[in-house]
Amino acid sequence: MDTPAAKAPFKLSYEFFPPKSDEMQTQLWETVDALAAFKPEFVTMTYGAGGSTREPTLAAVQRMINDAKLQTAAHLTCVDAAREEVKSVVEEYRAAGVRRIVALRGDSSAGVGAAYTPHPDGFSDTADLVRMLVEYGDMDISVSAYPEMHPESPSMAADIDTLKRKADAGANRALTQFFFDNEVFERYLEAVHAAGITIPIVPGIMPIQNLTQLKRFAGRCGATVPAFLDARFEGLDDKPDDRAKVAADVAAEQIADLMRRGHDHFHLYTMNRVPLVSGVLERLGRHPDKNANVGNAA
């Protein structure tokens, strides 16, 4: 792909997740080192259901900031936790130098599909959590947005109202769930803007590592996998190199089209892997800066 839109400057951010084994630890930091050379605006580190990865998340965030020299946003959830518990996590983050947070309600620790019930001494919802973070006065706060509606929302109108409350509470931007149909995203933005929401809505892009696994994951989070993707990946199950090239093409084409529509910041879900993400970026004319002062996290 070689279009003028693909060569234009754009802002970039990544999502990583904390490692659960020594092997995954090595993979994460090799990925961080490689992708940091593409000079992202910031990166984010996820936080497990019910705070289940609290310590690994904090350790990873500290290393991102101190060793990799990356602007790092730590995910923070309020599900199954009292206010004071959540505040103690924020204080730990702040002591580690964190001034960016991705504020989320979080999924119930009871499992997928379990109804959300606020902790009796906790935050009522994400907007309530955002208001607490704003009180610090120096926090950059991202929240989530769902172009195809959160699976627990009763309607798109209710979903957008939830986003508006988060924006009105003081969020700086929203990072979207991944999607593959840019028309869906454009219609969502029209509704968001009609509701008076003015914070940036950053499109979340998921390069497809494995289409079958992606379909299962998308089904749980309310995202649609269009039929055209089946056609693009047909016959490639036993051809990993060809499959990787198609996957990079698909994500790069989606971003290039969004750029033509006027968008200039993209949040990539890396799955802690280098080759596909770097392939996408290089197709867009973004190459690693070998002289970038990004530290060494390995």
C-alpha positions in Angstrom: 0.0 0.0 0.0 1.4 3.4 -0.9 -1.1 6.3 -0.6 -0.4 9.9 0.4 -2.7 9.5 3.4 -0.6 6.5 4.6 2.6 8.7 4.6 1.1 11.5 6.7 2.2 12.0 10.3 0.1 10.5 12.9 0.1 9.9 16.7 0.4 6.5 18.1 -0.2 4.7 21.4 -0.1 1.0 22.4 -1.8 -1.3 24.9 0.3 -4.0 26.6 -0.7 -6.5 29.3 1.4 -7.6 32.3 3.2 -10.9 31.9 2.2 -14.1 33.8 5.3 -16.2 33.3 9.1 -15.7 32.8 8.7 -16.5 29.1 5.9 -13.9 28.7 8.1 -11.4 30.7 10.9 -11.8 28.2 8.4 -11.4 25.3 6.9 -8.3 26.8 10.1 -6.4 27.2 11.5 -7.4 23.8 8.2 -6.1 22.4 8.5 -2.9 24.4 12.0 -2.2 23.2 11.2 -2.8 19.6 7.9 -0.8 19.5 9.3 2.1 21.6 11.5 2.9 18.6 8.4 3.9 16.7 8.0 6.8 19.3 4.5 6.4 20.6 2.8 9.3 22.4 2.1 7.0 25.4 1.5 3.3 26.2 -1.0 1.7 28.5 -0.7 -1.4 30.8 -3.8 -3.4 31.6 -5.2 -4.4 35.0 -7.0 -7.7 35.6 -10.5 -8.3 36.7 -11.1 -7.3 40.3 -7.5 -6.0 40.5 -6.1 -9.5 39.9 -2.9 -8.2 38.3 -2.3 -5.3 40.6 1.3 -6.2 41.5 2.4 -7.3 38.0 0.8 -4.2 36.6 2.5 -1.9 39.0 5.9 -3.6 38.4 5.5 -3.4 34.6 4.4 0.3 34.8 7.4 1.2 36.9 9.8 -0.5 34.4 8.0 1.2 31.5 8.6 4.6 33.1 12.1 4.1 34.6 13.8 1.8 32.1 11.9 2.2 28.8 11.4 6.0 29.4 7.8 5.8 28.0 4.9 7.9 29.0 2.8 5.2 30.6 -0.9 5.0 31.5 -1.8 2.4 34.1 -5.3 0.9 33.8 -7.4 1.3 36.9 -10.7 -0.4 37.7 -13.2 0.1 40.5 -15.1 -3.2 40.3 -15.1 -5.3 43.5 -13.1 -2.7 45.4 -13.8 -0.1 48.1 -13.0 3.5 47.5 -10.0 3.4 49.9 -8.6 0.3 48.1 -8.8 2.1 44.8 -7.2 5.2 46.2 -4.4 3.2 47.6 -3.6 1.8 44.2 -3.6 5.4 42.8 -1.2 6.4 45.5 1.1 3.5 44.6 0.9 4.5 41.0 1.7 8.1 41.8 4.6 7.1 44.0 6.0 5.2 40.9 5.7 8.4 38.8 2.4 7.6 37.0 0.4 10.6 35.9 -1.7 8.9 33.3 -4.6 6.6 34.0 -7.0 4.6 31.9 -10.1 4.7 34.1 -12.4 1.7 33.7 -15.3 0.2 35.5 -13.8 -3.3 35.1 -15.3 -6.7 34.5 -16.7 -8.6 37.4 -14.4 -11.2 39.0 -17.4 -13.5 38.9 -16.7 -14.1 35.2 -17.9 -13.1 31.7 -21.5 -12.1 31.6 -21.8 -11.6 35.3 -23.8 -8.4 36.1 -21.9 -5.5 37.5 -22.8 -4.5 41.0 -21.0 -1.6 42.6 -19.1 -2.4 45.8 -21.1 -1.1 48.8 -18.2 1.2 49.8 -16.9 1.7 46.2 -17.3 3.9 43.2 -20.7 3.8 41.6 -19.3 3.8 38.0 -16.4 5.0 35.9 -17.5 8.6 35.9 -17.4 8.5 39.7 -13.8 7.1 39.5 -12.9 9.9 37.0 -14.1 12.6 39.4 -11.8 11.2 42.1 -8.8 11.2 39.7 -9.5 14.8 38.6 -9.2 16.0 42.2 -5.5 15.3 42.0 -5.2 18.1 39.5 -2.3 16.6 37.5 -3.7 13.3 36.1 -4.2 12.6 32.4 -7.3 10.4 32.2 -8.4 8.1 29.4 -11.6 6.2 29.4 -13.2 3.6 27.2 -15.6 3.9 24.3 -17.6 1.3 22.3 -18.4 2.0 18.7 -20.6 -1.1 18.6 -21.9 -0.6 22.1 -20.8 -2.2 25.4 -22.3 -5.7 25.6 -24.0 -4.8 28.9 -25.6 -1.6 27.6 -29.3 -1.7 27.0 -29.1 0.6 24.0 -26.6 2.7 22.0 -28.2 5.9 23.5 -27.6 4.6 27.0 -24.0 3.7 26.0 -23.3 7.1 24.7 -24.8 8.7 27.8 -22.4 6.7 29.9 -19.5 8.1 27.7 -20.9 11.6 28.2 -20.9 11.2 31.9 -17.3 10.1 31.8 -16.4 13.1 29.6 -18.3 15.5 31.8 -16.5 14.1 34.8 -13.2 15.3 33.4 -11.8 12.5 31.1 -9.2 13.8 28.6 -9.9 11.3 25.9 -11.6 8.0 25.1 -9.8 4.9 23.6 -12.2 2.7 21.7 -12.8 -1.0 21.6 -11.4 -2.4 18.4 -13.5 -2.4 15.3 -13.0 -3.3 11.7 -15.7 -1.3 9.8 -14.8 2.4 9.6 -18.3 3.3 8.6 -19.5 1.9 12.0 -17.0 4.2 13.7 -18.0 7.2 11.7 -21.7 6.7 12.6 -20.7 6.3 16.2 -18.8 9.6 16.1 -21.8 11.4 14.6 -23.9 10.2 17.6 -21.2 11.0 20.1 -20.8 14.6 18.7 -24.6 15.0 18.6 -24.6 14.2 22.3 -22.3 17.1 23.0 -19.2 15.0 23.7 -16.1 16.9 22.6 -13.2 14.9 24.0 -11.0 13.1 21.4 -12.3 9.6 20.5 -9.2 7.6 19.6 -9.8 4.6 17.4 -8.6 1.3 18.8 -7.0 -1.0 16.2 -6.5 -4.7 16.6 -4.0 -6.3 14.2 -5.3 -9.8 13.7 -2.9 -12.4 15.1 -5.4 -15.3 14.7 -8.8 -14.8 13.1 -10.5 -17.7 14.8 -9.4 -16.6 18.3 -10.3 -13.0 17.4 -13.9 -14.0 16.6 -14.3 -15.7 20.0 -12.9 -12.6 21.8 -15.0 -10.2 19.7 -18.1 -12.1 20.6 -17.5 -11.6 24.3 -16.8 -7.8 23.9 -19.6 -6.9 21.5 -17.3 -6.2 18.4 -18.3 -7.4 14.9 -15.9 -9.2 12.6 -17.0 -8.4 9.1 -17.4 -11.2 6.5 -14.8 -9.6 4.2 -12.1 -10.7 6.7 -13.0 -14.3 6.1 -12.4 -13.8 2.4 -9.1 -12.0 3.0 -7.8 -14.9 5.2 -9.3 -17.8 3.3 -6.8 -20.6 2.6 -4.1 -19.1 4.8 -4.5 -21.3 7.9 -1.4 -23.3 7.1 0.6 -20.4 5.6 1.7 -18.3 8.6 3.9 -15.9 6.6 1.2 -15.1 4.1 -1.3 -14.8 6.9 0.9 -12.3 8.7 1.2 -10.2 5.5 -2.5 -10.1 5.0 -3.1 -9.2 8.7 -0.6 -6.3 8.4 -2.2 -5.1 5.1 -5.7 -5.2 6.7 -4.8 -3.1 9.7 -2.7 -0.7 7.7 -5.5 -0.2 5.2 -8.0 0.5 8.0 -5.7 3.1 9.5 -5.0 4.7 6.1 -8.7 5.0 5.5 -9.2 6.6 8.9 -6.4 9.0 8.1 -8.2 10.0 4.9 -11.3 10.7 7.0 -9.3 13.1 9.2 -8.2 11.0 12.2 -4.6 11.3 13.3 -4.2 9.2 16.5 -4.4 5.4 16.7 -4.3 3.1 19.7 -2.9 -0.3 18.8 -3.7 -3.4 20.8 -0.3 -5.1 20.6 -1.0 -8.4 22.3 2.7 -8.0 23.5 4.0 -9.0 20.0 6.3 -7.2 17.7 6.2 -8.4 14.1 2.6 -7.7 13.1 2.5 -4.3 14.8 5.8 -3.2 13.3 4.6 -4.5 9.9 1.5 -2.4 10.1 3.4 0.7 11.0 6.1 0.3 8.3 3.3 -0.1 5.7 2.1 3.3 6.8 5.5 4.9 6.4 6.3 4.9 10.1 9.8 3.4 10.7 11.7 2.8 13.9 14.1 5.5 15.0 17.2 3.6 15.8 18.6 6.7 17.6 15.5 7.3 19.6 16.2 7.8 23.3 13.7 5.2 24.5 15.8 3.5 27.2 16.4 -0.2 27.3 13.7 -2.3 29.1 15.2 -5.7 28.3 
